[in-house]
Amino acid sequence: MASLSDPNYVHNQYANASNLNARLALHACFSTNPYGWFLWVFDRLLELPSQARILELGCGSGGVWKANLERIPSKWEITLTDLSEGMVAEAKQALQSVGRNIRFGLADVQAIPYPDDSFDAVIANHMLFHAPDVSRALSEIHRVLAPGGRLFAATNGDAHLCELAALIKQFAPGADVGVKAQSSSFSLENGGEQLARHFSLVRLERYEDGLTVTEVEPLVAYVLSTGAKEAIQSRLAEFAALAQAQINSKGAFYISKDTGLFIAAK
């Protein structure tokens, strides 16, 4: 199984937003919590002062900000970064003309290209498990945070999408199931202990949600966006039939989510 922190895996997954968009589409269509993830995360950011310097690492296509454009305080100074040039380009295209103080750049979480004490908040939304050395990444985040600054670090737990992982393993026992966080170097189970080595105060807030999937095509597209693609793409019709049987058996395929946000203060 490819590691979530393997540089080749990360590069292939996030060269552009296509894989990410396929995964977001499944959540957008079939999530059981009507209050979306990006709205929920942004609610926690509103703890920050009206004048705050904010850095997002691994910003992707800028989903947090696109979903909350009207809620962004006018005096926030926002810097959106990603390791992928393609992701930064997509975020810039979506957000550079929205009338907010947003800058864009490339950044490696293990060598953040900003001076000490530069930011009042750092956001790492489902990205720290991609860092080859999480401790080094957390040290860098601590360095660029100003005294009293906060890290908002989202990740998944062991139960995340476990039913989907089981379905893939049933179909292809040797598949690279990259939909779970069990192999993660930064998860809900181990993230708090790691953060406590670098930050004085750490708390975890969980986001209650699940997926009730009633259409097979978005589910197949999701799996094709993961490391399991190679195991199913030559037998797509068979896998789709298996997934459809899951839906037909109960009217929907229920998939657990196990997601949350660590908030840590310097």
TORKE-507697 format. One record per atom (N, C-alpha, C): residue in three letters; y, z, x. Coordinates in steps of 0.02 Angstrom, whole numbers, plus 50000, padded with zeros to 5 digits. Layout:
REM residues N
ALAYZX;...
REM end
This chain:
REM residues 266
MET499405000050042;MET500005000050000;MET500625000050044;ALA501084995550029;ALA501714995350066;ALA502125001650052;SER502415004350105;SER502835010250097;SER503505008250066;LEU503765012650023;LEU504425011349994;LEU504965011050047;SER504835014050106;SER505335014050159;SER505215008550211;ASP504715004350201;ASP504584998750247;ASP505164993850245;PRO505494992550301;PRO506074988050301;PRO505924981150272;ASN505334978450284;ASN505154971950256;ASN505104972250181;TYR504794977650155;TYR504744978450083;TYR505444978950052;VAL505874983050081;VAL506554983850054;VAL506934977250056;HIS506874973650111;HIS507234967250116;HIS506994962350063;ASN506344961850054;ASN506074957150006;ASN506244959149934;GLN506244965649922;GLN506384968049854;GLN507114966949834;TYR507564967849883;TYR508274968249866;TYR508704963049901;ALA508414957349919;ALA508814951949947;ALA509344949649897;ASN509164949949833;ASN509644948749779;ASN509434953149721;ALA509764952349664;ALA509654956949608;ALA509094954949561;SER508714949649576;SER508224947249528;SER507674952349512;ASN507384955449563;ASN506874960449550;ASN507164966549514;LEU507734968749537;LEU508064974449505;LEU508224972949432;ASN508474967049418;ASN508644965249350;ASN508034965149304;ALA507464962849330;ALA506854962849290;ALA506644969949271;ARG506734974549317;ARG506554981449302;ARG507054984649254;LEU507694983249265;LEU508204985949220;LEU508114983349150;ALA507894977149143;ALA507814974149077;ALA507284977849036;LEU506734979749068;LEU506214983449032;LEU506494990149007;HIS506864993649049;HIS507155000049029;HIS507674999048974;ALA508074993848980;ALA508604992648930;ALA508314991248861;CYS507754987748859;CYS507464985748795;CYS507034991148762;PHE506694995248802;PHE506164999348774;PHE506215006848788;SER506765009148818;SER506845016248831;SER506905020248766;THR506605026148766;THR506625030248705;THR507265034448700;ASN507595035648755;ASN508225039448753;ASN508795034548739;PRO509135035248683;PRO509675030548667;PRO510285031248711;TYR510335036848746;TYR510905037948791;TYR510685035748861;GLY510925029948882;GLY510665026648941;GLY510755030549006;TRP510335028749054;TRP510335032049120;TRP511005031749154;PHE511325025849155;PHE511965025249190;PHE512505029449157;LEU512495030049091;LEU512975034449057;LEU512845041749076;TRP512215043649077;TRP512025050549092;TRP512225052349163;VAL512095047949210;VAL512295049249280;VAL513055049949285;PHE513415045549252;PHE514145045649256;PHE514425052149227;ASP514115054849175;ASP514325061249148;ASP514345066549203;ARG513855066449247;ARG513835071349302;ARG514385070049353;LEU514565063849362;LEU515105062249409;LEU515775064849385;LEU515845065749320;LEU516475068149292;LEU516625075449311;GLU516145078649345;GLU516285085249375;GLU516795084549432;LEU516875078649459;LEU517305077449517;LEU518045077749496;PRO518495079249543;PRO519205079449526;PRO519475072549507;SER520055072549475;SER520355066249451;SER520555061649509;GLN520665064649568;GLN520785060749629;GLN520205062149676;ALA519745057549680;ALA519145058549722;ALA518985052249760;ARG518735053249821;ARG518495047749863;ARG517735047549857;ILE517475042049831;ILE516765041649814;ILE516435035949851;LEU515865037449881;LEU515455032449916;LEU514795031749880;GLU514605025649861;GLU513925024549837;GLU513545020749891;LEU512955023449908;LEU512505020349954;LEU511935017049914;GLY511775010849931;GLY511275007349891;GLY511525006049821;CYS512105002949817;CYS512435002049752;CYS512094996849708;GLY511654992649738;GLY511354987349699;GLY511884982649672;SER511804980649611;SER512294976149579;SER512854979849545;GLY512914986449558;GLY513474990349531;GLY513364992949461;GLY512744994249442;GLY512574996049373;GLY512935002149347;VAL512985007349387;VAL513315013449364;VAL514025012049342;TRP514365007849380;TRP515075006449368;TRP515175001449312;LYS514734996349309;LYS514794991449256;LYS514694994649187;ALA514254999549184;ALA514115002849120;ALA514665007749099;ASN515125009449145;ASN515615014649131;ASN516325012549148;LEU516475006149143;LEU517125003649166;LEU517705007349134;GLU517675008649069;GLU518235011749035;GLU518285019249049;ARG517795022049082;ARG517785029249094;ARG517985031049165;ILE518085026149209;ILE518245027549278;ILE518955030149284;PRO519055036249309;PRO519745038749318;PRO520155034149363;SER520765033149344;SER521185028049378;SER521325029749451;LYS521285036149470;LYS521455038049538;LYS520845039049583;TRP520255037649557;TRP519665037749601;TRP519695031949651;GLU519515033349714;GLU519445028249765;GLU518705027349778;ILE518445021549760;ILE517725020349758;ILE517525015249812;THR517025016949851;THR516755012349901;THR516025011149885;LEU515865004849870;LEU515175003049853;LEU514854999449911;THR514275001849933;THR513934998949991;THR513194998049977;ASP512904993550015;ASP512184992350011;ASP511964989550078;LEU511324990150092;LEU511044987150153;LEU510964979650145;SER510944977350083;SER510834970250068;SER511494966650055;GLU511614961350093;GLU512214957350081;GLU512204954350011;GLY511624952349988;GLY511564949349921;GLY511774954249867;MET511564960449873;MET511744965549823;MET512494966849824;VAL512784967549884;VAL513504968749888;VAL513884962949857;ALA513654956849869;ALA513984951049840;ALA513964951149764;GLU513404953249735;GLU513344953449662;GLU513784959049634;ALA513804964749666;ALA514234970149643;ALA514964968149647;LYS515144964849702;LYS515844962649711;LYS516044957649658;GLN515594952949643;GLN515744947949592;GLN515854951149524;ALA515474956349509;ALA515514959549444;ALA516104964249438;LEU516344967149494;LEU516804972749489;LEU517464971949525;GLN517554966849566;GLN518154966549607;GLN518794965449567;SER518734963049506;SER519334961649466;SER519414966149405;VAL519114972149407;VAL519124976349348;VAL519734980949344;GLY520164980549393;GLY520764984649389;GLY520674991749413;ARG520164993049454;ARG520054999649483;ARG520054998949559;ASN520155004649592;ASN520185004649666;ASN519475004749693;ILE519174998949699;ILE518474998449722;ILE518454993949784;ARG518144996449837;ARG518034992649897;ARG517274991449906;PHE517104986649946;PHE516404984749955;PHE516244983950029;GLY515624985550046;GLY515424984850116;GLY514684985650126;LEU514454983850185;LEU513754984850204;LEU513684991650237;ALA513124995050223;ALA513015001550254;ALA512275003250255;ASP512065005950311;ASP511395008750319;ASP511455016250311;VAL511075019150265;VAL511125026350252;VAL510975030550314;GLN510625027750362;GLN510465031450423;GLN510995030850477;ALA511495026650465;ALA512055025750512;ALA512665023650471;ILE512925028150432;ILE513465026550385;ILE514105025050424;PRO514415019250413;PRO514975017050455;PRO515655019750434;TYR515685026250421;TYR516315029450403;TYR516395035950441;PRO517015038150452;PRO517125044350491;PRO516885050650455;ASP516855056050493;ASP516695062550464;ASP517185064350408;ASP516935067950358;ASP517355070850305;ASP517755065550266;SER517465059550257;SER517835054050227;SER517805053950151;PHE517315057450120;PHE517205056750048;PHE517115063550014;ASP517325063649952;ASP517225069649911;ASP516555069449875;ALA516265063549870;ALA515615062849838;ALA515245056949866;VAL514585057649871;VAL514145052149890;VAL513615051449836;ILE513495045149814;ILE512985043749764;ILE512425039949798;ALA511805042249787;ALA511215038849812;ALA510735038249753;ASN510785032849716;ASN510425031949653;ASN509765028349665;HIS509215032249665;HIS508555029449676;HIS508525025149740;MET508775027949795;MET508755024149857;MET508535028249918;LEU508555034849916;LEU508385038649976;LEU507655037749996;PHE507205036349948;PHE506505035249966;PHE506405028750004;HIS506935024650009;HIS506895018650050;HIS507105019950123;ALA507365025750137;ALA507585027250205;ALA506975028850249;PRO506885025450306;PRO506325026950351;PRO506335034250374;ASP506925037150383;ASP506995044150405;ASP507465047650357;VAL507195051050307;VAL507605054250256;VAL508045059650286;SER507785063550333;SER508185068850363;SER508795066050398;ARG508705060650433;ARG509275057350467;ARG509785054850415;ALA509535052050361;ALA509985049650308;ALA510385055450278;LEU510055060950265;LEU510405066750236;LEU510915069650285;SER510755069550349;SER511235071750400;SER511855067350400;GLU511765060850394;GLU512325056250391;GLU512745057350328;ILE512415058350272;ILE512785059650210;ILE513185066050217;HIS512875071250244;HIS513235077650254;HIS513835076550299;ARG513765072450350;ARG514305071250397;ARG514915068050364;VAL514795063050321;VAL515365059450292;VAL515665062950232;LEU515325068150207;LEU515605072050151;LEU516125076950177;ALA516665077550141;ALA517175082550157;ALA516905089450137;PRO517185094850166;PRO516975101550146;PRO517035102450071;GLY516495105050041;GLY516485105749968;GLY516265099549932;GLY516165094049968;GLY515955087749936;GLY515245088149909;ARG515075083449866;ARG514425083649833;ARG514035077149840;LEU513385077949846;LEU512925072349846;LEU512575072149778;PHE512555066149748;PHE512195064949686;PHE511615060249703;ALA511015063049706;ALA510435059249730;ALA509905058849675;ALA509805052949648;ALA509305051849596;ALA508645049549626;THR508095051749595;THR507435049449616;THR506945050449558;ASN506315048649571;ASN505785049349522;ASN505285054649543;GLY504865056649495;GLY504335061349509;GLY503655058249505;ASP503135062149516;ASP502455059649520;ASP502215056449455;ALA502475058649399;ALA502235056049334;ALA502595049649313;HIS503065047249352;HIS503475041549332;HIS503045035249324;LEU503055032249265;LEU502705026049250;LEU501955026449265;CYS501665032349255;CYS500965033249275;CYS500495029049233;GLU500645027949169;GLU500215023849128;GLU500215016549150;LEU500795014049172;LEU500835007249197;LEU500455006649262;ALA500525011549306;ALA500155011449368;ALA499405011349355;ALA499175015249306;ALA498465015449289;ALA498225008749262;LEU498645005349223;LEU498454998849196;LEU498374993749252;ILE498834993949300;ILE498794989249356;ILE498164990649397;LYS498024997049409;LYS497424998849448;LYS496784996949411;GLN496804997549345;GLN496224995449305;GLN496094987949314;PHE496634984149315;PHE496574976849320;PHE496414974649391;ALA496734977749439;ALA496644975849510;ALA496614982149552;PRO496024985049561;PRO495964991449596;PRO496304991749664;GLY496344986049698;GLY496654986149764;GLY497384984449765;ALA497704984249706;ALA498404982049701;ALA498864987049734;ASP499414984349760;ASP499954988449788;ASP500384990749730;VAL500254996749705;VAL500614999249646;VAL501255002649669;GLY501794998849671;GLY502425001649694;GLY502855004349638;VAL502545006249581;VAL502935008549524;VAL502955016149519;LYS502605019549564;LYS502605026849562;LYS502945029749623;ALA503135036149617;ALA503475039449673;ALA503005043949713;GLN502345043549699;GLN501895048149733;GLN501905047149809;SER502015040849830;SER502045039549902;SER502755040249929;SER503195042649887;SER503895042949905;SER504025048549956;SER504465047050002;SER504685052150050;SER505245056450022;PHE505495054549963;PHE506025058549930;PHE505915058049855;SER505615063249826;SER505435063249755;SER505705069549722;LEU505595070049656;LEU505795076049620;LEU505415082149646;GLU504805080849670;GLU504385086449694;GLU504595088949763;ASN504815084549807;ASN504965086749875;ASN505705086049895;GLY506115083149851;GLY506805081949870;GLY507225088249877;GLY507095093149834;GLY507495099349837;GLY507425102949903;GLU506805103349927;GLU506685106749991;GLU507025103050048;GLN507015096550047;GLN507335092650099;GLN508095093450097;LEU508375093350037;LEU509095094050030;LEU509325100950053;ALA508925106050040;ALA509115112950058;ALA509195113850133;ARG508895109450173;ARG508965109850245;ARG509655107450269;HIS510015103950225;HIS510645100850244;HIS511235103250203;PHE511095105750142;PHE511635107550095;PHE511555114750072;SER512125117750055;SER512105124850038;SER511885126149967;LEU512055121849921;LEU511885122749851;LEU511545116449826;VAL510965117249795;VAL510595111449769;VAL510345113149699;ARG510465108649652;ARG510175109449586;ARG509885102749562;LEU509395103149518;LEU509075097149492;LEU509175096849416;GLU509385091049392;GLU509435089849320;GLU508965084049304;ARG508535085049254;ARG508065079949234;ARG508315075949175;TYR508145069649175;TYR508335065049122;TYR507715063749079;GLU507745065749017;GLU507175064948972;GLU507155057948943;ASP506605054448955;ASP506555047548932;ASP505835045248936;GLY505705039348908;GLY505065036048912;GLY505155028848892;LEU504625025048893;LEU504635018048872;LEU504135017148815;THR504355013848762;THR503905011848708;THR503925004248706;VAL503455001148740;VAL503474993848752;VAL503094990248696;THR503434985748663;THR503134982048607;THR503064974548621;GLU503294972248679;GLU503254965148697;GLU502954964548767;VAL502504959848775;VAL502134959448838;VAL502534955948893;GLU502954951148875;GLU503294947148927;GLU503734951348973;PRO504164955848946;PRO504574959948992;PRO504154964549035;LEU503584966749009;LEU503144971049048;LEU502844967249107;VAL502624961149094;VAL502344957049148;VAL502884955449199;ALA503494953849175;ALA504044952449222;ALA504194958449266;TYR504144964449237;TYR504254970549276;TYR503734970949332;VAL503104970149315;VAL502574970749365;VAL502654965449419;LEU502864959449400;LEU502964954149449;LEU503544955649497;SER503974960349478;SER504534962249521;SER504344967749571;THR503724970149568;THR503504975649610;THR503014973149663;GLY502774977849703;GLY502274976149754;GLY501614973849727;ALA501504974749661;ALA500874972649629;ALA500864965149615;LYS501404961649628;LYS501454954549612;LYS500874950549641;GLU500714951549704;GLU500204947549736;GLU499524948449704;ALA499394954349675;ALA498744955649646;ALA498654952649576;ILE499214951149542;ILE499134948749473;ILE499374941649463;GLN499774938849508;GLN500094932449493;GLN499594926749486;SER499014927149519;SER498514921949511;SER498094922649448;ARG498184928449414;ARG497804929749353;ARG498284932349298;LEU498854929149293;LEU499364931649248;LEU499134931949175;ALA498784926749153;ALA498564926549083;ALA498094932349068;GLU497654933949116;GLU497194939549107;GLU497574946149103;PHE498044946949149;PHE498414953349149;PHE498834953949085;ALA499144948549064;ALA499544948649002;ALA499104950448943;ALA498484947848941;ALA498024949448887;ALA497844956848887;LEU497734959648946;LEU497584966748951;LEU498174970948927;ALA498774969148949;ALA499374972748927;ALA499484972048852;GLN499354966148826;GLN499424965048753;GLN498934969348714;ALA498334970048741;ALA497834974348708;ALA498074981548705;GLN498414983848758;GLN498694990548758;GLN499214991348703;ILE499624986248695;ILE500134986448643;ILE499814986248574;ASN499324981848566;ASN499004981048500;ASN498634987248478;SER498344990948525;SER497924996548508;SER498295002048470;LYS498945002948486;LYS499335008248454;LYS500005005848427;GLY500104999248429;GLY500734996448405;GLY501274996348459;ALA501144999848514;ALA501614999948571;ALA501245003048630;PHE501475001348689;PHE501205004248751;PHE501705009548774;TYR501525015948768;TYR501985021248789;TYR501895022548864;ILE502455022748900;ILE502455023848972;ILE502925029648988;SER502685034549022;SER503085040349039;SER503615038649091;LYS504185042149086;LYS504675042049140;LYS504745049149167;ASP504855049649231;ASP504945056049264;ASP505505055149315;THR506115056249291;THR506715054449329;THR507215060149327;GLY507615060849379;GLY508125066049380;GLY508635064949434;LEU509105069649437;LEU509665069149484;LEU509755075849519;PHE509715075649585;PHE509895081449625;PHE510645081349637;ILE510965087149630;ILE511675087949646;ILE511715093349700;ALA511965091349758;ALA511975095849816;ALA512685096249844;ALA512905102349860;ALA513585103449885;ALA513575105049959;LYS514065102249994;LYS514145103550066;LYS514465110350076;
REM end
